[in-house]
Amino acid sequence: MKENDISGKIIGCAIEVHKALGPGLLESAYEECLFYEIKAAGLLVERQKPLPVVYKEVKLEAGYRIDLLVERKVVVELKAVEALNDVHTAQVLTYLKLSGCKLGLLMNFNVYRLSDGIRRLVNKL
């Protein structure tokens, strides 16, 4: 399955979660529910996937974690904030670089319409 197909399914699952719960909850609630929906859709999904930092020859277990990694190809970073900002975008781009994945979705569930809270980010390997 290609990254674009995977991201389409993820977004559909996220919309389902947002319709049911609406804005205003903690990020962890959305993460748990989206994890459930993605699994129910038949996709391989890993939650809180450890992401080491490699500096020169040193592998640092620095405590970074990808919220959701889907099909080992798409990084999903969830937020429940007033507004997404450049630091959130930079975080996903860094996760893409460190993981070797090409596509990331940054999703803010604290919006009236979820489509207004989704950013699709591409790692130009």
KEGUPA-623355 format. One record per atom (N, C-alpha, C, O): residue in three letters; x, y, z. Coordinates in pm, whole numbers, padded with zeros to 5 digits, always signed. Atoms other than C-alpha are relative to their C-alpha. Layout:
<atoms>
AlaXYZ/...
</atoms>
This chain:
<atoms>
Met+00084-00118+00000/Met+00000+00000+00000/Met+00089+00124+00000/Met+00186+00131+00075/Lys-00078-00125+00012/Lys+00134+00345-00094/Lys-00037+00097+00112/Lys-00144+00089+00172/Glu+00019-00098-00106/Glu+00171+00633+00150/Glu-00128+00082-00017/Glu-00198+00108+00080/Asn+00121-00080+00023/Asn-00109+00835-00013/Asn-00127-00078+00034/Asn-00221-00021+00090/Asp+00115+00083-00033/Asp-00354+00546+00021/Asp-00013-00016+00152/Asp-00123-00008+00207/Ile-00001+00015-00146/Ile-00253+00493+00383/Ile-00049+00128+00066/Ile-00132+00125+00156/Ser+00039-00127-00062/Ser-00289+00863+00465/Ser-00149+00028-00019/Ser-00213+00085+00069/Gly+00144-00018+00022/Gly-00636+00869+00311/Gly-00081-00078+00101/Gly-00181-00028+00154/Lys+00071+00082-00100/Lys-00746+00585+00540/Lys+00016+00060+00140/Lys-00079+00061+00219/Ile-00025-00060-00132/Ile-00585+00752+00843/Ile-00090+00122+00019/Ile-00152+00138+00124/Ile+00083-00121-00010/Ile-00765+01080+00772/Ile-00147-00038+00017/Ile-00217+00024+00096/Gly+00137+00047-00017/Gly-01096+00894+00733/Gly-00026-00047+00142/Gly-00131-00017+00200/Cys+00012+00046-00138/Cys-01039+00728+01071/Cys-00001+00118+00097/Cys-00079+00121+00192/Ala-00007-00118-00087/Ala-00946+01062+01230/Ala-00130+00080-00004/Ala-00175+00130+00099/Ile+00127-00071+00013/Ile-01262+01225+01096/Ile-00108-00072+00080/Ile-00191-00009+00146/Glu+00096+00080-00077/Glu-01465+00941+01247/Glu+00014+00028+00150/Glu-00085+00047+00220/Val-00026-00028-00142/Val-01301+00999+01587/Val-00047+00141+00035/Val-00112+00162+00137/His+00035-00139-00028/His-01349+01376+01566/His-00151+00021-00002/His-00204+00097+00080/Lys+00147-00010+00004/Lys-01717+01341+01469/Lys-00061-00051+00130/Lys-00156+00007+00182/Ala+00054+00061-00122/Ala-01776+01120+01772/Ala+00033+00079+00126/Ala-00050+00091+00216/Leu-00046-00064-00123/Leu-01575+01317+02028/Leu-00003+00152-00001/Leu-00023+00216+00102/Gly-00009-00146+00009/Gly-01548+01674+01899/Gly+00129+00052+00062/Gly+00211-00026+00109/Pro-00120-00060-00059/Pro-01282+01917+02019/Pro-00010+00009+00152/Pro-00117-00009+00209/Gly+00001-00031-00143/Gly-01179+01985+02378/Gly+00055-00107+00092/Gly+00064-00084+00213/Leu-00055+00105-00085/Leu-01033+01656+02502/Leu+00153+00004-00002/Leu+00213+00080-00078/Leu-00145+00010-00003/Leu-00674+01568+02585/Leu+00048-00080-00121/Leu-00023-00166-00174/Glu-00062+00069+00112/Glu-00441+01449+02310/Glu-00003-00152+00019/Glu-00026-00226-00076/Ser-00007+00144-00028/Ser-00413+01107+02478/Ser-00132-00071-00032/Ser-00131-00186-00075/Ala+00130+00060+00032/Ala-00788+01043+02434/Ala-00014-00019-00151/Ala-00058-00124-00197/Tyr+00007+00011+00146/Tyr-00772+01115+02061/Tyr+00097-00108-00051/Tyr+00064-00184-00142/Glu-00099+00099+00042/Glu-00459+00902+02028/Glu-00053-00142+00020/Glu-00043-00225-00070/Glu+00054+00134-00029/Glu-00622+00600+02193/Glu-00112-00037-00097/Glu-00116-00149-00148/Cys+00113+00027+00090/Cys-00937+00630+01981/Cys+00045-00015-00145/Cys-00005-00101-00217/Leu-00049+00011+00137/Leu-00749+00687+01655/Leu+00077-00130-00018/Leu+00065-00195-00122/Phe-00069+00128+00003/Phe-00525+00389+01732/Phe-00101-00113-00021/Phe-00080-00201-00104/Tyr+00106+00101+00011/Tyr-00841+00178+01774/Tyr-00060+00000-00141/Tyr-00076-00106-00201/Glu+00063-00011+00133/Glu-00996+00306+01448/Glu+00093-00049-00111/Glu+00049-00117-00204/Ile-00096+00042+00103/Ile-00681+00251+01243/Ile+00017-00152+00002/Ile+00021-00216-00104/Lys-00007+00146-00011/Lys-00648-00104+01375/Lys-00124-00065-00057/Lys-00116-00164-00129/Ala+00127+00054+00048/Ala-01016-00167+01302/Ala-00009+00009-00153/Ala-00080-00070-00215/Ala-00001-00015+00146/Ala-00953-00048+00944/Ala+00096-00099-00066/Ala+00107-00102-00188/Gly-00086+00104+00053/Gly-00704-00332+00905/Gly+00142+00042-00031/Gly+00215-00028-00101/Leu-00136-00048+00022/Leu-00385-00126+00905/Leu+00089-00036+00117/Leu+00044-00043+00231/Leu-00100+00022-00104/Leu-00069-00206+01098/Leu+00030+00135+00064/Leu+00068+00229-00006/Val-00025-00128-00068/Val-00031+00068+01360/Val+00075-00026+00130/Val+00041-00117+00206/Glu-00078+00007-00124/Glu+00225+00116+01636/Glu-00021+00131+00074/Glu-00019+00239+00014/Arg+00027-00118-00083/Arg+00158+00354+01922/Arg+00120+00031+00088/Arg+00181-00060+00145/Gln-00112-00045-00082/Gln+00424+00559+02103/Gln+00128-00075-00037/Gln+00199-00128+00048/Lys-00116+00070+00057/Lys+00694+00411+01880/Lys+00128+00074+00037/Lys+00144+00191+00001/Pro-00126-00066-00035/Pro+01041+00485+02024/Pro+00078+00041-00125/Pro+00081-00030-00225/Leu-00075-00054+00113/Leu+01256+00697+01795/Leu+00136+00048+00050/Leu+00147+00156+00107/Pro-00132-00041-00046/Pro+01628+00704+01871/Pro+00058+00111-00088/Pro+00020+00126-00204/Val-00073-00102+00073/Val+01849+00993+01767/Val+00139-00055-00027/Val+00207-00101+00065/Val-00134+00045+00035/Val+02164+00897+01579/Val+00084+00123-00028/Val+00056+00201-00119/Tyr-00094-00111+00016/Tyr+02446+01146+01615/Tyr+00137-00058-00026/Tyr+00197-00123+00060/Lys-00125+00060+00044/Lys+02758+01053+01422/Lys-00012-00152+00016/Lys-00099-00212-00047/Glu+00011+00145-00019/Glu+02819+00693+01537/Glu-00076-00038+00128/Glu-00083-00156+00163/Val+00064+00024-00128/Val+02624+00729+01862/Val-00152-00004-00016/Val-00213+00087-00071/Lys+00146+00013+00000/Lys+02268+00604+01896/Lys-00050+00040+00139/Lys-00019-00026+00238/Leu+00050-00053-00127/Leu+02091+00804+02167/Leu-00147-00037+00019/Leu-00232-00003-00064/Glu+00139+00029-00035/Glu+01778+00671+02328/Glu-00049+00120+00081/Glu-00054+00117+00204/Ala+00029-00129-00063/Ala+01662+01025+02399/Ala-00145+00015+00045/Ala-00183+00121+00094/Gly+00138-00008-00048/Gly+01299+00944+02475/Gly-00099+00057-00099/Gly-00213+00086-00061/Tyr+00095-00047+00101/Tyr+01144+01064+02150/Tyr-00090-00114-00040/Tyr-00047-00229-00048/Arg+00098+00102+00037/Arg+00829+00880+02048/Arg-00093+00055-00107/Arg-00142+00167-00098/Ile+00099-00034+00103/Ile+00614+00886+01738/Ile-00136-00039+00056/Ile-00154-00151+00104/Asp+00133+00031-00054/Asp+00248+00907+01843/Asp-00055-00127-00065/Asp-00087-00223+00004/Leu+00046+00117+00073/Leu+00137+00663+01571/Leu+00086-00017-00124/Leu+00112+00079-00197/Leu-00071+00034+00123/Leu+00337+00490+01300/Leu-00085-00104-00071/Leu-00109-00212-00018/Val+00096+00085+00070/Val+00109+00335+01038/Val+00068-00068-00119/Val+00130-00004-00204/Glu-00058+00082+00107/Glu+00221+00053+00808/Glu+00151+00023-00015/Glu+00207-00001-00122/Arg-00144-00030+00000/Arg+00580+00150+00899/Arg+00039+00102-00106/Arg+00155+00110-00146/Lys-00024-00096+00107/Lys+00544+00428+00640/Lys-00046+00141+00030/Lys+00013+00237-00022/Val+00058-00130-00023/Val+00337+00716+00775/Val+00006+00036+00149/Val-00044-00038+00234/Val-00010-00052-00136/Val+00416+00917+01089/Val-00123+00087+00026/Val-00156+00175-00054/Val+00116-00080-00038/Val+00110+01060+01266/Val+00030+00064+00135/Val+00053-00005+00235/Glu-00022-00075-00124/Glu+00163+01332+01527/Glu-00130+00071+00035/Glu-00185+00148-00045/Leu+00128-00056-00043/Leu-00145+01433+01725/Leu+00022+00116+00096/Leu+00113+00115+00179/Lys+00000-00115-00090/Lys-00210+01762+01899/Lys-00144+00031+00039/Lys-00238-00005-00032/Ala+00128-00054-00044/Ala-00497+01913+02093/Ala+00031+00139+00056/Ala+00025+00162+00177/Val-00048-00133-00036/Val-00386+02276+02095/Val-00086+00107-00065/Val-00164+00080-00156/Glu+00078-00111+00057/Glu-00534+02618+02021/Glu+00030+00019-00148/Glu-00061+00043-00228/Ala-00039-00015+00140/Ala-00337+02642+01697/Ala+00132-00072-00024/Ala+00219-00073+00063/Leu-00128+00059+00039/Leu-00063+02452+01517/Leu+00097+00112-00030/Leu+00058+00217-00081/Asn-00100-00101+00032/Asn+00262+02643+01485/Asn+00121-00065-00066/Asn+00124-00186-00088/Asp-00118+00047+00073/Asp+00599+02611+01314/Asp+00078-00107+00075/Asp+00139-00194+00013/Val-00072+00100-00078/Val+00749+02409+01600/Val-00063-00138-00018/Val+00008-00238-00024/His+00069+00127+00022/His+00485+02138+01552/His+00039-00058-00136/His+00064-00178-00149/Thr-00039+00042+00134/Thr+00567+02123+01181/Thr+00144-00050+00001/Thr+00174-00155-00056/Ala-00142+00038-00008/Ala+00941+02108+01255/Ala+00015-00134+00071/Ala+00099-00216+00033/Gln-00004+00126-00073/Gln+00881+01824+01501/Gln-00030-00117-00094/Gln+00043-00216-00094/Val+00036+00109+00092/Val+00709+01610+01237/Val+00107-00019-00107/Val+00142-00132-00140/Leu-00105+00012+00101/Leu+00973+01688+00975/Leu+00124-00068+00057/Leu+00188-00147-00012/Thr-00113+00066-00065/Thr+01244+01583+01222/Thr-00029-00148+00021/Thr+00058-00232-00003/Tyr+00038+00141-00017/Tyr+01056+01261+01303/Tyr+00008-00074-00133/Tyr+00049-00190-00137/Leu-00009+00063+00132/Leu+01033+01190+00929/Leu+00146-00029-00035/Leu+00179-00137-00083/Lys-00141+00016+00032/Lys+01405+01243+00886/Lys+00062-00113+00084/Lys+00133-00197+00030/Leu-00059+00101-00089/Leu+01499+01027+01188/Leu-00053-00140-00028/Leu+00019-00238-00011/Ser+00062+00130+00023/Ser+01258+00748+01096/Ser+00022-00053-00142/Ser+00007-00173-00167/Gly-00015+00041+00138/Gly+01331+00744+00723/Gly-00132-00010-00075/Gly-00135-00057-00189/Cys+00131+00001+00065/Cys+00960+00777+00644/Cys-00014+00120-00093/Cys+00051+00222-00073/Lys+00019-00108+00096/Lys+00842+00991+00353/Lys-00117+00092+00034/Lys-00114+00210-00001/Leu+00122-00077-00020/Leu+00501+01109+00475/Leu-00037+00009+00146/Leu-00029-00089+00220/Gly+00047-00020-00136/Gly+00375+01258+00798/Gly-00130+00078+00000/Gly-00154+00162-00087/Leu+00124-00075-00020/Leu+00038+01382+00915/Leu+00006+00064+00138/Leu+00026-00003+00239/Leu+00010-00075-00125/Leu+00017+01652+01180/Leu-00148+00034+00016/Leu-00206+00101-00069/Met+00144-00017-00019/Met-00335+01656+01324/Met-00029+00069+00132/Met+00014+00024+00238/Asn+00046-00071-00119/Asn-00484+01906+01566/Asn-00150-00028+00017/Asn-00231+00014-00066/Phe+00139+00035-00024/Phe-00809+01773+01713/Phe-00078+00111+00070/Phe-00199+00099+00088/Asn+00069-00108-00071/Asn-00889+02098+01895/Asn-00049+00107-00098/Asn-00020+00226-00082/Val+00056-00089+00102/Val-01068+02250+01594/Val-00145-00039-00024/Val-00187-00150+00008/Tyr+00141+00026+00027/Tyr-01430+02279+01486/Tyr-00015-00105-00110/Tyr-00092-00200-00096/Arg-00002+00097+00111/Arg-01368+02094+01155/Arg+00139-00059-00008/Arg+00237+00014-00022/Leu-00131+00063-00002/Leu-01087+01841+01158/Leu+00082+00032-00124/Leu+00204+00042-00116/Ser-00075-00031+00122/Ser-00996+01920+00798/Ser+00081+00128+00014/Ser+00182+00145-00054/Asp-00076-00122-00025/Asp-00881+02261+00926/Asp+00122-00024+00088/Asp+00208+00063+00101/Gly-00109+00030-00092/Gly-00641+02090+01167/Gly+00099-00103-00051/Gly+00178-00156+00027/Ile-00090+00102+00054/Ile-00456+01855+00932/Ile+00103+00062-00092/Ile+00071+00140-00182/Arg-00109-00038+00090/Arg-00118+01920+00774/Arg+00068-00127-00048/Arg+00101-00216+00030/Arg-00069+00114+00063/Arg+00038+01673+00534/Arg+00142+00047-00029/Arg+00162+00148-00096/Leu-00141-00040+00014/Leu+00419+01687+00542/Leu+00080-00110-00068/Leu+00061-00228-00039/Val-00078+00095+00079/Val+00664+01522+00305/Val+00149+00018+00028/Val+00200+00130+00030/Asn-00144+00002-00018/Asn+01024+01425+00374/Asn+00063-00020-00136/Asn+00047-00125-00198/Lys-00067+00010+00130/Lys+01224+01494+00062/Lys+00134-00067+00021/Lys+00238-00003+00030/Leu-00116+00085-00033/Leu+01468+01209+00123/Leu+00120+00036-00080/Leu+00225-00025-00065/
</atoms>
